Amino acid sequence: MEDNATNPRQAEPKRHGPLSRFTVIDASRVRAGPTAVRLFADMGARVIKLEIPPGAPGGDDMIGGRDHNRADYENLHRNKESLTLNMKSPQGVAILHDLVRRADVFIENYRPDVKHRLGIGPDALREINPRLVYASISGFGQDGPYAGWPGFDSIAQGMGGLMSVTGKPGEGPMRVGIPIADLCAGHFCAMGILTALLEREASGQGQWVQTSLLEAQIAMLDFQAAQWLIDGKVPAQSGNEHPLTVPTGVFATRDGYLNIAAIGQTMWKRLCEALDVPHLVDEPGMGSDPERVCNRDQVNAAVAAALRGRTTAEWTERLLKAGVPCGPIHGIDQVFADAQVRHLGMAWPMRHAELGEVSLVGQPMRLSRYPREAPPRMAPEQGGDTDTILAELGYSAARIAELRAAFIV
């Protein structure tokens, strides 16, 4: 690294937010890692996203890239900076070391052996900066018989058991409509990083945080997994119905559909009264929770028949007044038009240089002393911050030009 008479930190923009004192180096790609990092970026941390330089071998054409889905890319990589860096070259690794000396977090989701082969594993980087929290997301774990397998969300959904309990009985396994293994692995990784940063305040040392798509997916099975681990019962598909409570599920109305969650005997009585069928409370096979589970088809048919006479809106108002949990089933457009969603501000407006006025998906948490007032910054163009970041590290314009010519940055 070259000398610089000024303190590079003085050149950095002033950042706001509860995590503004942290710098995160993001060497991840696709979805799980960027999901973890997005939390830090939205909460004010400086996030430097590492990308392969244009023209360098091994360019990224994976799903989630800028050209694959611009909306997805903007939503996933907002509030970040972009540095192009070829970490397969010794000069690129040297630049990474310069970054790591100043960083708090480094996150990657390579296959487990790749980081060690490149010389950027946790031991190597924490030798440079012992306070560094190094985070890894893999498909199946950092070791074990499947460690070398490539990890993708749908594969983790299948191997993690989710597809076996999703969908209607007898129709075969079903993937859920979002990349839930990717997303949950990212959220669990973020929690692990925050935990390690808290622990660092006491110990002064960083550590290696690990999670995987498979582990995250299994953790999200929750009560379904507990049924097997504790009771020895293998859960099966139950479609839109709840496997343990009846009636809980989707029912047709006169003009659409309604979700109802009549859990327990008290809710069952309230539902029957609101539906004007109070006799069902004591109907044979419906008088208790266990009976209704055993006779779910009979119970659901009776409830469905009662619901057909009114609209979804009418039933929603009526059931909520009776104290029965329920709600309409929205399309995505209806979600963001909903009065409560608009009140919560889950559509985060921003001004995009090319797309104009758009909105991104907001963070589902609120901090009283850090209200979300400023609009997010658009996702960076590839390498858009390279010159600025290298100058902060002390590299001259001439040296940066040389590194570009050699496809190092």
N, C-alpha and C positions, 0 to 999 in steps of 0.2 A: 504494500500500500504506500502511496506517495504522501509526502508531508503536505499539510494544509495549515496555513497560519491562523485560520479561524476555527472556532469550534463548530464542527458539522451540525451539532444539535441545534445551534442557533438558527440554522437555515430551515429547519423543519417547521411546517405549519402548526399553529397552535390547535390542539385538539380538545374536544369537550366530551364529557361522558364519564360514567363511573369506572371505565377501564382504560381511560386515556393515558395512564402512565405505562401501559404495557405495549411492547412491540412484538408482533407475531410474524414469523416467516412461514409462508404457506407454500409448501412443495407438493400439495395434494392436487388431485384432479377428479373429474367426473362429478360425484355428488356427496358422498359421505364426508370426506375431508372438508370440502368447501362449505358444507352445511355447518360443521363445527366452527369453522373460522368466521362465518357470517355473523354469529352471535357476538364475537369480539369486535368485529368491524362496526356493527350497529351500535355497540355500547361504547364506542369512542377509541378503541385500541387502534394503533397503527398496524395495518395488515399489508405486508408486501407479498404479493402473489408472484411466484416464480414461474415463468413460462419458457418454452424452448424457443431460441432465436429463429426468426425467419431464415430459411435456407440451411439451417443446421439439420443433420440427420436425426431421424426419430421424432419428427413433428407429431403433434397431438391431433388425431382425427377421431377421438373418442366421443361418444354421446355426451352432450353437455357443453361441447365446444361452441365458440362464438358463432360460427356459421351454421351450426346444426339447428339451433333454436334460439333466436335472439331474445325472445321474451324470457325464456328460462335462464339464459346467461345473465341478462341484466338483473333479474331477481336474485340470482345466486351469488353474484360477485360484486354487488353494490358496495360502496364505501371502502374499496380496496385500492391499492396501487399495484402497478404491474412492472416487474423487472424481468427482462429476458436474460436467461443465463444458461449456458451449456455446462451442466455439472458432470459431464463425461470427460471434460478436459481438466488438467491440473490447474490451469489459470482460472477456470470457472469455479473450481472447488476453493481456490484461494480467495476469490471474491466472496463466496459463501461464508468462509471463515470470518472475513471482515464483518459481514452482517451478523453472524452468530455472536460475536463478541459483544454486540450492543443489544441483542434480542433477549426476550423473556421466554418465548415459546417457539418451537420448531415443530411443524406437523407434516406428516407424509402418509401416503397410502400406497406405496410401492408393494410389490410382492416381497415377502420377508427377506429374501437373500439379496435383493437389488441394492438396498442402502449400504449393506456391508461391502458389497462388491465395488460400489462407487466411493467408499471411504467416508460416508456421511452418516454412519450409524450413530446410535445414542452415545456409545462410549467415546467415539472419535470427537463428536461435537461437544459433549460435556467436559472433555478434557480441555477444550478451548475456553468454555464458559461453564464452570461447575454449577451456576445458578440456573442454567437452562432447563426448562421443562420440555422434554422431547416426547411427542405424541405420535403414536402409530395406529392406523386403522388398516386392518387386513380383511380378507374374505373369511378366513377360518382360524386365525390365530398365528402367532409368531413362530410356533413350533408344533410338533405333532404330525400325524400321518397325512393330513390334508394341507399342511402349511403352504405348500407350493402351488396349490390349485388357484386359478384365477377366480376372483370373487365378484359376483354380480347379484343384484338385488333379487331377481326372480329365483335364482338358484338357492339363495339363503332362505327365501320364503318357503321353498319346497323342503329343503333339508332341515329347516328349523321348525317344521310342523305346522306353520300357519296355513298352508294351502290344504292341509288335511281337514281343517275345521272351518274352512271358508267355502261358501256356496251351498246349493241345495243338496239334500241327501240323494245319493244315487246318480248324480250328474258328473262325478269325477272332481279332481282337485281344481281349485280356483285361486288365481292370483288376485290380491286386492288391488284397487285402482290407483294406488300411489306407491312409490318405491320405499315402503315402510322400513325395510331392513337398512337401507342406505341412510334414511333420515334419522332413524333411532340410533344407529351407530354414531352418526355425527353428533347428536344431542348427548349421548352418553360420553363421547369423547370430550365434548366441551365441559361437561360436569367433572370429568376426571382431571382435565387441565386446571379448572378453577380450584378443585380440591388440592392439587399439587402446588398451585400458587399460594394458597392459604397456608399449607404446611411449610412452604419455603420461608414464610415470615418467622417461623419458630426455629427451623433448622439451618436456614441460610443456604440450603442445597436444593438443586433441582432433582428431578427423577424422571423415569421412563413411564409414560402412561400408555396403556395398550387396551384396545378393544377390537372387536371384529363384527362383521355383519351377522355371522352365525350366532355369536353370543348375544348380540343385541336382539336378534329375532326371538331367540329362546326366552330371554328375559321378558319380552313383551307378551309371551304366551300367558304369563301370570296365572290366573286361577285355572286355566285349561291345563297347564303343566302341573299344577298342584294336584289336580284330580288324579293324575297318573302317579306322581311321586308319593303322595300320601295315601290315596284310596285304591291305587292299582287299577283305576278305570281309564280306558283309552277314549278320550272325547271324540265324537263324530261330528260330521257336518250337520248344521241345523238351520242353514239358510238365513233368513232375516229374523228368525226367532232366537230367543235367549235359551241356552241349553238347560238352565237351572230354574227359570221362573216362567210361569204361564198365567195370563197372556202378556207376553212382551214381544213386540215385533211390529211388522208393517201390515196395515189393513187398508183395503180399498174403501173410499168414500164415494159420494155421488159424483165428484168431479176430479178426484185424484187419489192421493194416498196419505196416510197418517201413521206416524210412529207412536206407539203406546207402550208405556212401561208400568204396568200394574203389578208391582212387586209386593208380595205379602198379602195377608188376609184382609187387612184394613183397606188397602188400595183396591182389592178385588170387589169389596162391598161398595166402595165409592163408585167404581166403574159401572157396576151393574145398575146402581141407582141413577147415574147420569145417563145411561143408555136406555132408561125406562124398561129395564128387564130385571127387576129386583128378585124375581123368582129363581134366577140362575144361581144366586148365592147358596141356596140349599139344594140345588139340583144334584141328583146322584152322580158321583164322579167329579164333582166340582167344589165340594165343601171344604177342601183344605189344599194347601200348597202341594203336598206330595200327590194328592189325587189328581190335581189339574195337570201336573207334569206327566203322569201316567196316561191321562186322557186328553192330551193337548189338541188332537184333531177335533174332538168333540167341542172343547172349550172354544177353540179358535173359530170354528164354524158358527157357533152361536153368537160370538162377538161380531164376526164379520157380517152376519145377517142384520144385526142391529145397526151397524154403521152405514149401511148403503143408503139410508134415507136422507142424509144431510151432507152438506159440503165439508171439505177439510177445514175451512175457516170457521164454520159454525160449530163443528165438533171441537176444534181447538179451544175456542172460547168457552164452550160448555164444560169440557173436561177439566180445563185449568181452574175454572170457578169451583168445580167439585173437589179440587185437590188431587187430580190424577195427572201424573207427568205425561206430557204428550208434545208433539210438534210436527209441523209439516215437513215434507221431504223436498228440498230445494235443488234445482240445478245450480251450477256455479254462478250463472248470471243472477239468479234469484238470491243467492247467498249475499252478494255484495250490494243488492238492492234492499236487503232486509233492514228494517229500522234499527234493530239492536246492533247489527254489524256495523252500520254506518255510525251509530253513536260510539262504538268502541274504536272506530278509526282503523280497522284492519286493512283497509286500502290506503297505502302510504303514498301520497301524491309526490311527484317529482317532475322537473322540467328536463327533458332529454334533448340533447343537441340535434339529434336526427329524428326522433319519434315524436317530439313535441310534448304535450301534457299527457303523462301516463301515470299509472300507480303500480307500486310493488306490494307484495304481501308483507304486512307489518309483523313485528315481533309480538308474541302473545303474552307479554309480561309488562308490568308497569312499575316504575320506581318513582316514589313521590317527589324526590328531590331532583330527578332527572327526567322531566316530562319530554315526550318526543315532539319537539317543536320544529327543528330544522329538517328540511327535506333530505332524503338520502342523496349521495353522490352517485352518478351513473357509473356502471362498471367500466374499468379502465380499458383503453385500447391496448393491444398487445405491445408491451415494452414502452408504453406511454410515459412511464416515470423512470426509465432506465438512466437517462443522463442526470436527472436530479438526484437520484439515490446514489449513483457512483460518485458524483461531485461531493455529496455529503460525506462519503467515505474517504475523500481525499484524492480521487483520481482526476487528472487534468483532462481537458477537452481533447488534447492530442492523444493521450493514452486511451481514452474512451473510443476514439476513432479507430485506433489500432485494434482494439478488442472487437469492434464491430466488423472490421474487415476480415478478421479471423473467425467470425461467427461464434465468438465466446459470449458476446452479449447481443 
